[in-house]
Amino acid sequence: MPKSNYKILILGAGAGGISVAAKLKRNFEEGEIAIVDPSERHFYQPLWTVAGAGLMSKLDTEKKQMDVIPQGVTWIKEKVISIDPISQNVSLSNNMVVRYDFLVIATGLKLNWEKIEGLGDNLGRNGICSVYQFDQIDNTARMIQEFQGGTALFVMPPPPIKCAGAPQKIMYLADNIFRDHGIRHKTQIQFATAGKAMFGVPVFAKALDEIVKEKNIEPKFLHKIIDVDAEKKEAVFDVTDSEGKVSRTNVKYDLLHIVPTMSAHAFISETSLAFQEGDQKGWVGR
């Protein structure tokens, strides 16, 4: 049974939280470390891109959470409601308050699907797909594998974003599948990114410029998706020009791989742990 006090409390049992728990467990006694996560399933998300291309089963990315919690680490199967860094405690969804000596935050990012106007329940329908959600992976694989040609539009939101390479990786996999299926000659692939380049790291961006040129992929820079008209099959973007002026444009698609903006969870952004202003507002910073 969970205690009310731990030397180390880890929030989040994803790959990061589990790895930290396993590492720290070597130097602590049983019962001194607890990990908080309500999910009974553990996902290895880097493989969702491969599964989303239909090259493996998404079930191979899933394990039972109880099977990956390190032995000797207490699993508290509850949601985090709030963090009080002054009193050094965390309030949970079962009204339990757990005190810690040291806190590890590994809760990942919150996906803000609701901020894309018009998306509604169209994810997985009307040509719209994404590898950023487990229950949409099979829909994504089906849409890519069954695509018959037209405009395939892949979207990259502004940072922060988990696995910034995934929006491009699924695009390159799709390009290869279209070639294998003999439909690449009648397919236009576009990459609409909110960034100024193909990637935020210059040396990678330079190499990727050559790749999209070689693969005949059209990049659209400084395009931030804000809306989707599923009936017309149009994605709506705010586009920033070289002078910083923003205009709005619609891009037609037959296949749309969409990635939402992401943010920190409220129990982080609403505490003194987070930056309160600037580009890093809401993220852990102190």
Backbone bond lengths (Angstrom), bond angles and torsions (degrees), N, CA, C in turn:
res aa  C-N    CA-C-N  psi(-1)  N-CA   C-N-CA  omega(-1)  CA-C   N-CA-C  phi
1 M - - - 1.462 - - 1.529 109.89 -
2 P 1.343 117.22 144.17 1.465 120.67 179.58 1.529 111.61 -63.00
3 K 1.318 115.34 145.13 1.457 121.38 174.60 1.527 108.18 -96.72
4 S 1.299 116.39 179.34 1.461 120.54 179.29 1.520 112.12 -102.47
5 N 1.348 116.50 4.92 1.462 119.54 -177.16 1.528 109.30 -151.73
6 Y 1.348 115.58 131.35 1.468 120.80 178.79 1.520 109.76 -137.42
7 K 1.303 115.17 149.51 1.457 118.53 174.47 1.534 109.77 -65.43
8 I 1.334 115.45 -44.85 1.466 119.70 179.43 1.520 108.81 -128.04
9 L 1.323 116.39 127.86 1.461 122.48 176.72 1.527 107.62 -118.07
10 I 1.325 116.02 123.24 1.463 121.87 -178.34 1.519 108.78 -109.89
11 L 1.315 116.83 126.02 1.460 121.40 178.70 1.518 108.78 -100.37
12 G 1.327 115.89 113.98 1.458 120.54 179.39 1.515 111.86 108.89
13 A 1.360 115.77 124.75 1.467 120.66 -179.15 1.524 111.14 -113.90
14 G 1.324 115.60 38.74 1.455 119.62 171.57 1.521 109.01 -81.17
15 A 1.322 116.44 -164.45 1.468 119.93 -178.62 1.526 111.27 -59.32
16 G 1.334 117.14 -38.63 1.462 120.57 -179.27 1.514 112.35 -67.33
17 G 1.335 117.03 -50.91 1.456 120.97 -178.09 1.518 112.76 -63.27
18 I 1.335 116.18 -42.00 1.464 120.40 179.49 1.523 111.09 -65.04
19 S 1.334 116.53 -41.44 1.471 120.62 180.00 1.520 111.47 -63.18
20 V 1.335 116.44 -43.23 1.467 120.32 179.33 1.528 110.13 -64.93
21 A 1.333 116.23 -42.66 1.467 120.16 179.96 1.524 110.71 -61.02
22 A 1.334 116.84 -43.90 1.464 120.83 -179.22 1.529 111.43 -64.38
23 K 1.323 115.89 -38.77 1.465 120.52 -179.29 1.534 111.40 -68.92
24 L 1.336 115.79 -47.20 1.453 120.09 -176.27 1.530 111.88 -70.71
25 K 1.321 116.90 -29.65 1.461 120.98 -176.74 1.538 111.72 -58.12
26 R 1.313 117.02 -26.62 1.464 120.50 -178.62 1.530 112.31 -62.77
27 N 1.327 116.07 -23.52 1.466 119.99 -174.08 1.529 113.79 -114.47
28 F 1.341 116.47 9.74 1.462 119.66 -178.84 1.520 110.51 -132.59
29 E 1.328 114.76 156.49 1.457 120.90 179.26 1.528 110.72 -77.65
30 E 1.317 114.97 159.60 1.461 119.95 176.82 1.526 109.67 -59.96
31 G 1.335 115.31 135.32 1.459 120.16 178.99 1.516 114.59 90.72
32 E 1.327 117.19 -2.21 1.469 119.30 179.37 1.529 112.38 -92.48
33 I 1.318 116.63 -12.49 1.466 121.61 -178.91 1.524 109.20 -123.63
34 A 1.321 116.48 135.84 1.464 121.38 175.03 1.521 109.11 -131.01
35 I 1.320 115.11 150.12 1.457 121.08 178.15 1.528 107.91 -125.67
36 V 1.324 116.62 131.74 1.465 122.20 -175.22 1.522 109.90 -107.21
37 D 1.312 116.67 121.78 1.467 121.57 176.46 1.529 108.23 -165.86
38 P 1.335 118.29 129.96 1.471 119.87 -177.11 1.518 114.43 -81.93
39 S 1.328 117.76 -14.47 1.461 120.55 -172.79 1.522 112.32 -78.15
40 E 1.328 116.50 136.15 1.459 121.42 175.66 1.522 111.51 -87.34
41 R 1.359 116.51 -3.26 1.459 120.95 -179.84 1.527 110.56 -120.00
42 H 1.316 115.55 141.44 1.461 122.25 178.04 1.526 107.77 -114.55
43 F 1.317 117.00 131.61 1.459 121.46 -176.58 1.523 111.14 -117.29
44 Y 1.326 115.76 139.09 1.459 120.72 170.39 1.528 106.28 -97.18
45 Q 1.317 115.38 90.32 1.462 121.17 -168.83 1.534 115.31 -67.55
46 P 1.341 120.18 -27.60 1.466 117.89 178.18 1.532 113.93 -55.21
47 L 1.329 117.67 -24.91 1.463 120.36 -179.78 1.527 113.07 -84.61
48 W 1.321 117.83 -6.38 1.461 119.37 179.72 1.527 111.70 -62.68
49 T 1.323 116.59 -30.11 1.459 119.35 177.93 1.527 110.70 -65.09
50 V 1.320 116.48 -44.59 1.465 121.22 179.62 1.524 110.25 -65.26
51 A 1.332 116.35 -43.94 1.468 120.40 178.47 1.518 110.66 -65.58
52 G 1.333 116.65 -34.35 1.457 121.05 -179.85 1.518 113.30 -69.20
53 A 1.322 116.22 -15.62 1.461 120.69 174.93 1.531 111.11 -93.62
54 G 1.340 115.90 -0.80 1.452 119.83 179.31 1.506 113.95 81.53
55 L 1.336 118.12 18.30 1.456 122.17 -175.30 1.526 112.76 -96.13
56 M 1.329 117.21 -5.75 1.456 122.60 175.31 1.517 107.41 -161.34
57 S 1.323 116.59 168.81 1.458 120.53 178.10 1.525 110.55 -84.13
58 K 1.319 116.11 138.55 1.463 119.07 176.79 1.526 111.35 -64.56
59 L 1.334 117.13 -22.21 1.461 120.76 -179.64 1.520 111.62 -65.32
60 D 1.339 116.14 -23.27 1.465 120.13 178.17 1.523 112.22 -73.93
61 T 1.333 117.31 -8.87 1.467 121.07 179.00 1.523 111.79 -96.14
62 E 1.332 116.91 1.28 1.463 121.82 -171.84 1.520 111.63 -117.00
63 K 1.330 116.35 138.69 1.457 122.90 173.63 1.526 108.58 -135.26
64 K 1.316 116.04 164.07 1.452 119.70 171.94 1.527 108.19 -73.47
65 Q 1.325 115.22 135.08 1.462 119.29 -178.64 1.527 111.27 -58.04
66 M 1.321 116.93 -39.52 1.461 120.28 -177.74 1.523 112.18 -62.53
67 D 1.341 116.76 -22.83 1.461 119.80 -178.49 1.524 113.50 -81.95
68 V 1.339 117.05 -13.23 1.469 119.35 -178.14 1.532 112.96 -112.02
69 I 1.330 116.83 -10.08 1.468 119.05 175.47 1.524 108.17 -67.27
70 P 1.332 119.16 123.79 1.472 120.71 -178.44 1.529 111.78 -59.61
71 Q 1.316 115.68 141.44 1.459 120.98 178.77 1.527 109.90 -60.38
72 G 1.321 115.92 133.43 1.457 120.57 -179.42 1.513 113.78 94.21
73 V 1.339 116.82 -8.62 1.466 121.93 176.56 1.525 108.36 -99.60
74 T 1.311 117.39 130.48 1.466 122.08 -179.78 1.524 110.28 -78.85
75 W 1.318 115.59 130.67 1.466 120.68 176.96 1.534 108.52 -100.72
76 I 1.329 115.73 117.33 1.466 121.75 175.83 1.523 107.25 -101.58
77 K 1.323 116.87 107.76 1.456 122.02 -172.31 1.531 110.81 -88.55
78 E 1.319 115.53 68.76 1.467 122.03 -179.44 1.522 109.95 -140.40
79 K 1.321 116.21 165.43 1.462 122.35 175.20 1.522 109.90 -88.84
80 V 1.321 115.72 149.12 1.463 121.08 173.90 1.523 108.13 -83.18
81 I 1.315 115.82 128.69 1.466 120.88 178.23 1.523 110.73 -99.61
82 S 1.322 116.87 -44.24 1.464 119.93 -179.49 1.521 109.89 -158.81
83 I 1.337 113.76 159.59 1.467 121.73 177.46 1.519 108.35 -122.81
84 D 1.305 116.81 132.12 1.459 122.00 174.84 1.527 107.41 -115.00
85 P 1.347 117.17 94.32 1.471 119.57 -176.85 1.521 113.68 -70.22
86 I 1.322 117.21 -19.12 1.467 119.93 179.02 1.530 109.78 -73.85
87 S 1.321 116.06 -49.00 1.462 120.84 179.22 1.523 112.26 -84.33
88 Q 1.334 115.79 -7.33 1.460 122.94 -179.37 1.529 111.72 57.37
89 N 1.334 114.20 56.13 1.458 118.17 174.97 1.528 110.57 -144.97
90 V 1.313 114.71 162.10 1.463 122.72 -178.60 1.523 108.43 -126.67
91 S 1.332 117.01 130.60 1.456 121.76 176.52 1.521 109.19 -93.87
92 L 1.333 115.92 136.03 1.450 121.63 -175.35 1.531 111.63 -114.21
93 S 1.334 115.51 170.35 1.460 121.61 -174.10 1.526 113.61 -68.65
94 N 1.313 118.44 -16.15 1.470 121.22 177.48 1.521 111.77 -95.62
95 N 1.342 115.85 16.68 1.470 123.85 -179.44 1.525 113.07 72.08
96 M 1.302 116.45 7.96 1.459 120.54 177.25 1.529 110.07 -79.50
97 V 1.305 117.38 142.26 1.462 122.99 175.07 1.522 107.63 -115.63
98 V 1.323 116.30 122.99 1.465 121.36 -176.55 1.522 109.27 -113.64
99 R 1.314 115.88 126.71 1.461 119.92 178.12 1.528 109.63 -93.25
100 Y 1.320 115.27 150.47 1.459 120.31 -179.94 1.525 110.68 -135.74
101 D 1.329 115.81 156.32 1.456 120.98 169.08 1.532 109.34 -89.35
102 F 1.349 114.45 -40.85 1.465 120.33 177.43 1.526 108.69 -134.44
103 L 1.326 115.40 138.27 1.463 121.39 -177.28 1.523 109.92 -116.00
104 V 1.334 116.72 131.24 1.462 122.94 173.95 1.523 107.89 -112.69
105 I 1.317 116.67 122.02 1.469 120.75 179.11 1.521 108.82 -101.82
106 A 1.321 115.73 115.78 1.472 121.55 -178.90 1.532 109.19 -137.96
107 T 1.318 115.16 44.96 1.473 120.46 -173.31 1.523 113.74 -89.25
108 G 1.319 116.42 -1.76 1.464 118.25 177.76 1.517 112.98 71.79
109 L 1.332 115.84 -159.90 1.451 121.89 -175.99 1.524 111.36 -110.70
110 K 1.304 115.60 156.13 1.462 122.07 175.45 1.528 108.65 -95.08
111 L 1.326 117.94 127.85 1.462 122.53 178.57 1.524 109.56 -87.33
112 N 1.327 116.19 122.88 1.465 121.13 -174.11 1.527 111.47 -100.18
113 W 1.334 116.04 66.82 1.469 119.97 179.00 1.522 111.36 -58.57
114 E 1.331 116.41 -34.40 1.465 120.75 -174.41 1.525 112.97 -66.42
115 K 1.330 117.23 -15.66 1.464 119.54 -179.17 1.530 113.36 -82.49
116 I 1.340 116.89 -4.93 1.460 120.31 174.11 1.523 106.85 -95.65
117 E 1.317 115.61 102.69 1.462 121.08 -177.75 1.528 110.00 -59.01
118 G 1.306 116.13 141.32 1.455 120.60 174.94 1.510 114.47 83.96
119 L 1.339 117.64 -11.56 1.457 119.25 -177.72 1.519 110.83 -67.05
120 G 1.335 115.48 -48.70 1.462 120.33 176.37 1.516 112.22 48.10
121 D 1.342 115.19 -128.02 1.469 120.39 179.63 1.521 111.60 -99.76
122 N 1.331 117.11 24.92 1.461 120.83 -177.77 1.527 113.65 -85.54
123 L 1.315 117.28 -5.21 1.455 119.24 176.63 1.528 108.61 -65.75
124 G 1.326 115.34 122.56 1.453 120.25 -175.72 1.514 113.16 93.16
125 R 1.335 116.29 2.40 1.468 122.11 179.72 1.526 109.35 -137.81
126 N 1.335 115.96 165.58 1.462 121.58 175.04 1.523 113.58 52.19
127 G 1.328 115.94 35.48 1.456 120.84 176.16 1.508 115.14 79.38
128 I 1.331 118.61 7.48 1.469 122.27 -176.40 1.524 109.92 -104.12
129 C 1.320 116.77 127.75 1.460 120.52 -176.93 1.526 110.39 -144.38
130 S 1.337 115.66 171.07 1.460 120.46 177.80 1.522 110.59 -165.22
131 V 1.329 116.23 143.22 1.466 120.79 174.26 1.526 111.30 -94.49
132 Y 1.320 117.40 9.09 1.458 120.71 -178.26 1.530 112.97 -92.28
133 Q 1.322 116.87 8.85 1.461 120.29 177.76 1.521 108.44 -142.28
134 F 1.329 116.60 128.58 1.464 121.31 -172.61 1.523 112.63 -56.67
135 D 1.330 117.18 -43.61 1.458 119.18 -176.12 1.529 113.53 -75.51
136 Q 1.326 117.15 -0.74 1.465 121.08 177.60 1.529 112.96 -107.53
137 I 1.318 117.43 -1.50 1.457 120.14 -175.19 1.531 111.81 -64.39
138 D 1.328 116.78 -44.42 1.464 119.44 -179.72 1.534 111.26 -65.44
139 N 1.331 116.69 -37.28 1.469 119.94 176.76 1.519 111.01 -62.87
140 T 1.331 115.91 -40.03 1.460 120.60 178.94 1.524 110.93 -63.77
141 A 1.333 116.40 -45.56 1.465 120.92 179.00 1.519 110.89 -61.10
142 R 1.323 116.04 -42.33 1.467 119.87 -179.60 1.525 111.36 -63.80
143 M 1.338 116.56 -44.62 1.464 120.25 -177.82 1.525 111.87 -65.31
144 I 1.325 116.46 -39.75 1.466 120.06 179.93 1.525 110.70 -71.05
145 Q 1.320 116.32 -45.64 1.458 120.29 -177.61 1.531 112.15 -67.52
146 E 1.337 117.87 -30.97 1.466 121.54 -177.26 1.528 113.21 -96.86
147 F 1.326 117.44 1.72 1.466 121.20 -177.43 1.528 109.99 -61.41
148 Q 1.346 115.27 136.06 1.462 120.55 -176.39 1.523 113.92 -110.29
149 G 1.325 116.84 4.18 1.462 120.53 179.40 1.518 111.75 118.86
150 G 1.328 115.48 164.56 1.459 121.92 -175.86 1.514 109.41 123.15
151 T 1.324 116.51 -149.61 1.464 121.46 -179.69 1.523 110.42 -100.06
152 A 1.325 115.90 119.52 1.465 122.06 175.62 1.533 106.92 -105.54
153 L 1.315 116.10 111.99 1.461 122.53 -174.17 1.525 109.76 -107.75
154 F 1.332 116.10 124.57 1.459 122.14 -179.95 1.528 108.30 -115.36
155 V 1.335 116.11 132.59 1.459 121.98 -171.20 1.525 111.34 -111.99
156 M 1.321 115.18 141.22 1.473 122.70 174.80 1.530 108.16 -125.96
157 P 1.341 119.11 116.98 1.461 121.41 -179.70 1.521 111.16 -78.97
158 P 1.322 117.44 172.07 1.469 119.43 175.77 1.517 110.51 -71.03
159 P 1.330 118.11 154.35 1.464 120.39 176.61 1.520 109.98 -69.09
160 P 1.334 116.83 160.50 1.465 127.89 4.56 1.523 112.25 -77.70
161 I 1.322 115.73 149.21 1.451 121.26 179.90 1.521 108.17 -149.52
162 K 1.328 116.44 139.00 1.466 118.29 177.02 1.516 108.74 -81.86
163 C 1.325 115.02 136.11 1.461 123.52 -176.99 1.525 110.29 53.03
164 A 1.314 115.19 72.76 1.464 120.38 -177.69 1.517 113.12 -63.63
165 G 1.331 117.13 -14.05 1.452 119.36 178.31 1.513 113.61 -84.60
166 A 1.345 118.22 -19.67 1.464 121.74 -174.10 1.526 114.14 -59.29
167 P 1.351 119.95 -41.71 1.468 118.73 179.31 1.525 113.18 -60.51
168 Q 1.345 116.51 -28.14 1.464 119.37 175.88 1.522 111.80 -86.12
169 K 1.328 117.33 -36.96 1.464 119.35 -178.00 1.521 111.66 -60.90
170 I 1.317 117.54 -42.56 1.467 119.26 178.88 1.526 110.32 -66.96
171 M 1.322 116.45 -30.12 1.467 120.22 177.55 1.527 110.82 -68.16
172 Y 1.314 117.65 -44.14 1.465 120.28 -179.90 1.531 110.98 -68.30
173 L 1.327 116.81 -36.16 1.458 119.87 175.72 1.527 110.58 -64.49
174 A 1.337 115.90 -42.06 1.464 120.01 178.13 1.523 110.68 -62.96
175 D 1.327 116.99 -41.77 1.463 121.28 177.95 1.524 110.80 -56.70
176 N 1.331 116.03 -43.59 1.460 120.17 179.80 1.534 111.42 -66.88
177 I 1.321 116.57 -39.31 1.460 120.55 178.41 1.528 111.03 -65.50
178 F 1.335 116.07 -41.78 1.469 119.49 178.22 1.531 110.62 -61.56
179 R 1.328 116.38 -37.87 1.469 120.11 177.92 1.535 110.69 -67.11
180 D 1.339 116.23 -42.86 1.463 119.94 179.00 1.526 111.67 -62.83
181 H 1.335 115.72 -32.35 1.465 120.38 -178.69 1.531 112.58 -86.95
182 G 1.330 115.86 -1.87 1.464 119.47 176.81 1.512 115.13 74.25
183 I 1.347 116.81 24.45 1.475 119.40 -178.48 1.528 112.76 -118.27
184 R 1.338 117.33 4.90 1.476 119.03 -176.36 1.518 111.47 -63.14
185 H 1.326 118.30 -31.97 1.467 121.26 -178.06 1.530 112.19 -66.86
186 K 1.327 116.64 -19.92 1.467 119.25 178.37 1.536 111.60 -114.73
187 T 1.328 114.27 26.41 1.463 121.14 179.29 1.518 110.18 -125.87
188 Q 1.317 115.88 129.58 1.463 121.43 174.23 1.531 107.65 -104.59
189 I 1.324 116.31 118.89 1.467 120.51 178.68 1.528 108.62 -102.18
190 Q 1.332 115.06 128.37 1.457 121.35 178.92 1.525 109.33 -124.62
191 F 1.333 115.34 143.38 1.459 121.64 178.37 1.525 108.33 -121.02
192 A 1.329 116.45 105.51 1.463 121.77 -177.86 1.520 108.75 -98.95
193 T 1.310 116.28 109.13 1.460 121.34 -176.70 1.528 111.15 -117.81
194 A 1.330 114.81 143.49 1.459 119.40 176.54 1.527 111.58 -73.18
195 G 1.320 117.07 -12.13 1.456 121.45 -178.66 1.514 113.84 -83.46
196 K 1.328 114.08 174.38 1.467 120.91 -179.46 1.523 112.33 -90.13
197 A 1.319 116.32 -8.58 1.459 120.66 -176.61 1.519 108.74 -148.14
198 M 1.343 116.26 177.07 1.450 120.31 -179.27 1.522 112.64 -66.64
199 F 1.329 117.28 -24.17 1.456 121.35 179.10 1.515 108.81 -156.57
200 G 1.339 116.20 155.49 1.451 120.00 -175.88 1.514 114.76 -73.70
201 V 1.342 117.32 -19.37 1.462 121.68 178.39 1.536 107.78 -95.04
202 P 1.333 118.12 116.74 1.473 121.43 -172.49 1.520 115.41 -52.30
203 V 1.345 117.51 -43.09 1.464 119.10 -177.15 1.532 110.42 -65.43
204 F 1.325 117.55 -35.34 1.462 120.84 176.64 1.520 110.30 -72.03
205 A 1.327 115.85 -40.64 1.465 120.12 -179.43 1.528 111.36 -59.67
206 K 1.321 116.06 -40.16 1.466 120.31 179.92 1.521 111.13 -62.31
207 A 1.337 116.43 -43.53 1.467 120.19 179.17 1.520 110.92 -67.36
208 L 1.328 116.95 -39.16 1.463 120.66 -178.49 1.524 111.89 -70.52
209 D 1.334 116.91 -28.95 1.471 119.84 174.16 1.527 110.62 -58.18
210 E 1.317 115.08 -40.15 1.461 119.92 179.70 1.529 111.27 -70.24
211 I 1.314 115.60 -36.62 1.462 119.79 -178.52 1.530 111.73 -66.79
212 V 1.344 116.81 -46.91 1.471 118.49 -179.02 1.531 111.05 -67.30
213 K 1.336 115.37 -31.35 1.462 118.88 176.40 1.524 110.07 -66.76
214 E 1.320 116.02 -45.04 1.465 121.09 179.88 1.524 111.63 -63.59
215 K 1.339 116.62 -37.07 1.462 121.08 -177.57 1.526 112.86 -89.12
216 N 1.323 117.04 1.38 1.464 121.57 179.94 1.526 111.96 59.25
217 I 1.324 114.67 46.33 1.463 122.13 175.74 1.525 108.35 -102.87
218 E 1.318 115.98 133.33 1.468 120.68 -177.17 1.531 110.72 -93.73
219 P 1.342 118.45 113.11 1.470 119.88 176.14 1.523 111.07 -83.09
220 K 1.323 115.59 143.96 1.460 122.21 174.62 1.526 106.74 -124.81
221 F 1.322 116.73 103.24 1.453 121.36 -175.38 1.525 111.81 -85.61
222 L 1.341 114.51 155.79 1.461 123.14 177.95 1.531 111.74 56.22
223 H 1.339 114.98 37.68 1.459 122.97 176.12 1.533 108.30 -109.65
224 K 1.324 117.27 110.59 1.467 121.93 178.94 1.526 109.09 -107.07
225 I 1.338 116.87 117.42 1.456 120.12 -178.34 1.520 110.80 -70.74
226 I 1.335 115.84 135.91 1.469 120.30 -179.75 1.521 112.85 -129.60
227 D 1.343 116.49 -17.59 1.464 119.15 -173.18 1.526 109.24 -155.58
228 V 1.322 115.45 156.13 1.459 122.23 175.08 1.519 108.70 -135.37
229 D 1.320 116.13 130.56 1.463 121.35 171.70 1.522 105.85 -105.69
230 A 1.335 116.39 93.36 1.463 121.30 -173.76 1.520 111.78 -65.89
231 E 1.315 117.58 -32.67 1.461 120.55 -178.87 1.521 111.17 -67.64
232 K 1.333 116.19 -42.89 1.473 120.63 179.37 1.523 112.04 -85.87
233 K 1.323 116.56 -10.06 1.460 122.87 -173.88 1.528 110.18 55.93
234 E 1.325 114.13 60.00 1.456 122.38 177.21 1.524 109.67 -132.61
235 A 1.326 115.64 135.71 1.461 121.74 173.06 1.521 108.21 -102.48
236 V 1.312 116.82 136.86 1.467 121.96 -176.59 1.530 108.46 -106.96
237 F 1.321 115.24 129.79 1.469 121.02 -176.54 1.523 111.56 -124.19
238 D 1.327 115.36 146.67 1.460 121.58 162.75 1.523 106.35 -89.62
239 V 1.326 116.12 123.31 1.466 121.13 -176.18 1.521 109.07 -114.43
240 T 1.325 116.52 127.63 1.459 122.25 -179.74 1.525 109.42 -101.07
241 D 1.348 116.72 127.90 1.467 119.61 179.80 1.527 110.81 -89.41
242 S 1.316 116.46 -176.72 1.468 121.90 -175.65 1.519 113.12 -64.94
243 E 1.332 116.74 -19.92 1.462 120.77 179.30 1.523 112.59 -97.07
244 G 1.319 116.01 3.42 1.450 120.05 178.02 1.517 114.52 88.18
245 K 1.325 117.07 4.74 1.459 120.41 178.78 1.523 110.09 -81.49
246 V 1.326 115.39 141.63 1.461 121.04 -176.81 1.519 110.48 -109.22
247 S 1.312 114.89 129.87 1.466 121.13 175.23 1.523 108.21 -127.76
248 R 1.302 115.88 169.87 1.463 120.22 -177.28 1.517 110.23 -114.64
249 T 1.330 115.76 138.32 1.459 119.77 179.75 1.520 110.48 -141.54
250 N 1.331 116.15 149.24 1.464 122.50 177.39 1.525 109.34 -106.07
251 V 1.324 116.15 136.39 1.462 121.38 178.98 1.531 107.93 -122.05
252 K 1.303 116.67 122.62 1.463 120.70 179.26 1.522 110.28 -77.08
253 Y 1.316 115.95 149.55 1.455 121.18 179.32 1.525 109.78 -146.16
254 D 1.313 114.85 159.39 1.459 121.80 168.19 1.524 109.88 -109.10
255 L 1.338 114.75 -30.44 1.460 122.50 174.23 1.517 107.65 -132.55
256 L 1.319 116.82 129.12 1.465 121.39 -179.21 1.524 109.17 -126.21
257 H 1.340 115.89 113.93 1.462 120.01 172.07 1.520 106.78 -96.18
258 I 1.323 115.15 116.52 1.458 120.30 -169.19 1.529 110.83 -113.28
259 V 1.325 115.39 143.79 1.465 122.19 177.48 1.523 106.94 -131.64
260 P 1.329 118.52 125.23 1.466 120.20 -177.24 1.522 112.29 -80.46
261 T 1.320 115.55 166.17 1.462 119.15 169.64 1.526 108.27 -68.53
262 M 1.319 116.20 160.62 1.454 121.29 -176.87 1.519 110.24 -133.53
263 S 1.307 115.23 154.76 1.466 120.02 -177.88 1.521 109.70 -149.57
264 A 1.320 114.83 173.10 1.466 119.86 174.82 1.527 108.84 -76.23
265 H 1.315 115.58 154.77 1.459 120.28 176.14 1.527 110.13 -67.85
266 A 1.333 116.17 151.75 1.462 121.08 -176.62 1.520 112.24 -59.24
267 F 1.344 117.83 -35.37 1.464 119.12 -177.85 1.525 112.05 -68.77
268 I 1.342 116.45 -9.81 1.468 120.89 172.82 1.523 109.94 -97.11
269 S 1.328 116.10 -52.15 1.469 120.54 -174.31 1.525 112.65 -64.38
270 E 1.329 117.43 -23.10 1.463 120.49 -177.30 1.525 113.41 -92.72
271 T 1.328 117.21 9.09 1.463 119.95 179.38 1.529 110.68 -113.32
272 S 1.318 115.21 170.07 1.464 120.47 178.39 1.521 111.93 -72.74
273 L 1.348 117.18 -5.30 1.458 120.12 175.98 1.524 111.80 -68.27
274 A 1.324 116.26 -24.07 1.460 121.33 -171.40 1.523 112.86 -94.81
275 F 1.339 114.81 152.23 1.455 120.11 169.50 1.525 108.27 -61.96
276 Q 1.307 117.08 141.20 1.458 121.35 -176.91 1.522 113.51 -102.57
277 E 1.320 116.86 -5.45 1.459 119.91 -179.86 1.522 109.76 -156.63
278 G 1.332 115.66 170.18 1.459 121.04 178.80 1.518 112.23 83.27
279 D 1.331 115.61 -173.53 1.465 121.66 -176.73 1.529 112.89 -64.66
280 Q 1.337 116.25 -22.71 1.466 119.92 -177.69 1.530 112.50 -99.70
281 K 1.312 116.48 16.70 1.464 120.92 -178.78 1.528 110.85 -56.01
282 G 1.325 115.73 130.93 1.456 121.23 178.08 1.512 114.94 94.08
283 W 1.342 116.73 -11.00 1.465 119.84 -177.25 1.516 110.81 -100.88
284 V 1.324 116.23 153.98 1.455 121.07 -179.98 1.518 109.82 -57.14
285 G 1.318 115.68 128.37 1.450 117.83 -177.09 1.507 114.44 -145.92
286 R 1.342 117.34 -1.58 1.471 118.35 -177.81 1.513 110.51 -154.54
